[in-house]
Amino acid sequence: MTQQIITLLFDKVLLGTVTLIVGFVLARHLERFKGSVALRNEMAKLRVTKIAECWLSLSALEAVLLKASKAYEGVVQQWIKDDFPDDIVRRRNFYSVKVAIRFGMVQQSAC
């Protein structure tokens, strides 16, 4: 009878120790996993915040560039007129037509 009690106590202590060790290891792994998930969530929040800041900055830059391009549109058109006089434009068009005729892109007129 005492042998059975000792075996029963030893069995229960051994079973309790194994359960305790398995529980400890599982809790440790669960805490690591929860920490990594929390870290990923925080990184995702930071990433979204930074992307939003970049988009706002780009949007502001686009607005400034659009306003600047509208302000200087007349100046740029004048530069184009100054850089490309009418005779250069006519010559360029003439040679473009000759090239198009040569390579069969357009038909040469009978005139």
C-alpha positions as CSV (number, residue, x, y, z in Angstrom):
1,M,0.0,0.0,0.0
2,T,2.8,2.4,0.9
3,Q,4.5,1.5,-2.4
4,Q,1.4,2.4,-4.3
5,I,1.1,5.8,-2.5
6,I,4.8,6.5,-3.2
7,T,4.3,5.6,-6.9
8,L,1.1,7.7,-7.1
9,L,2.9,10.7,-5.5
10,F,5.9,10.3,-7.7
11,D,3.6,10.0,-10.7
12,K,1.7,13.2,-9.8
13,V,4.8,15.2,-9.0
14,L,6.4,14.1,-12.3
15,L,3.2,14.9,-14.2
16,G,2.9,18.3,-12.5
17,T,6.6,19.1,-13.2
18,V,6.2,18.2,-16.9
19,T,3.0,20.3,-17.1
20,L,4.7,23.2,-15.4
21,I,7.7,23.1,-17.8
22,V,5.5,22.8,-20.9
23,G,3.3,25.7,-19.7
24,F,6.4,27.8,-19.0
25,V,7.8,27.1,-22.5
26,L,4.4,27.8,-24.2
27,A,3.9,31.0,-22.3
28,R,7.4,32.2,-23.3
29,H,6.8,31.5,-27.0
30,L,3.4,33.1,-26.8
31,E,4.8,36.3,-25.3
32,R,7.5,36.4,-28.0
33,F,4.9,36.0,-30.7
34,K,2.7,38.7,-29.1
35,G,5.8,41.0,-28.9
36,S,6.6,40.4,-32.6
37,V,3.0,41.1,-33.6
38,A,2.9,44.3,-31.6
39,L,6.2,45.4,-33.2
40,R,4.9,44.7,-36.7
41,N,1.7,46.6,-36.0
42,E,3.7,49.6,-34.7
43,M,6.0,49.5,-37.7
44,A,2.9,49.4,-40.0
45,K,1.5,52.5,-38.2
46,L,4.8,54.3,-38.6
47,R,5.0,53.4,-42.2
48,V,1.5,54.6,-42.9
49,T,2.2,57.9,-41.1
50,K,5.4,58.5,-43.0
51,I,3.7,57.7,-46.3
52,A,0.9,60.1,-45.5
53,E,3.5,62.8,-44.7
54,C,5.3,62.2,-48.0
55,W,2.1,62.4,-50.0
56,L,1.2,65.6,-48.3
57,S,4.6,67.1,-49.0
58,L,4.4,65.9,-52.6
59,S,0.9,67.4,-53.0
60,A,2.1,70.7,-51.6
61,L,5.1,70.7,-54.0
62,E,2.8,69.9,-56.9
63,A,0.6,72.8,-56.0
64,V,3.6,75.2,-55.8
65,L,5.0,73.9,-59.2
66,L,1.6,74.2,-60.8
67,K,1.2,77.8,-59.6
68,A,4.8,78.6,-60.8
69,S,4.2,77.0,-64.2
70,K,1.0,79.1,-64.6
71,A,2.9,82.2,-63.6
72,Y,5.7,81.6,-66.1
73,E,3.7,80.2,-69.0
74,G,3.9,83.4,-71.0
75,V,7.6,83.8,-70.3
76,V,8.3,80.3,-71.6
77,Q,6.2,80.9,-74.7
78,Q,8.1,84.0,-75.4
79,W,11.4,82.1,-75.0
80,I,10.2,79.5,-77.5
81,K,9.4,82.3,-80.0
82,D,12.8,83.9,-79.5
83,D,14.7,80.6,-79.8
84,F,12.7,79.3,-82.8
85,P,12.0,82.0,-85.3
86,D,9.4,81.4,-88.0
87,D,11.9,80.6,-90.7
88,I,13.4,77.8,-88.6
89,V,10.0,76.4,-87.9
90,R,9.1,76.5,-91.6
91,R,12.4,74.8,-92.6
92,R,11.9,72.1,-90.0
93,N,8.4,71.4,-91.3
94,F,9.7,71.3,-94.9
95,Y,12.3,68.8,-94.1
96,S,9.9,66.7,-92.0
97,V,7.5,66.5,-95.0
98,K,10.4,65.5,-97.3
99,V,11.4,62.7,-94.9
100,A,7.8,61.6,-94.7
101,I,7.5,61.5,-98.5
102,R,10.8,59.7,-98.9
103,F,9.8,56.9,-96.5
104,G,6.3,56.6,-97.9
105,M,4.5,58.0,-94.9
106,V,2.6,60.5,-97.1
107,Q,1.9,60.7,-100.8
108,Q,3.6,63.4,-102.8
109,S,1.2,65.8,-104.5
110,A,1.0,66.2,-108.3
111,C,1.7,70.0,-108.1
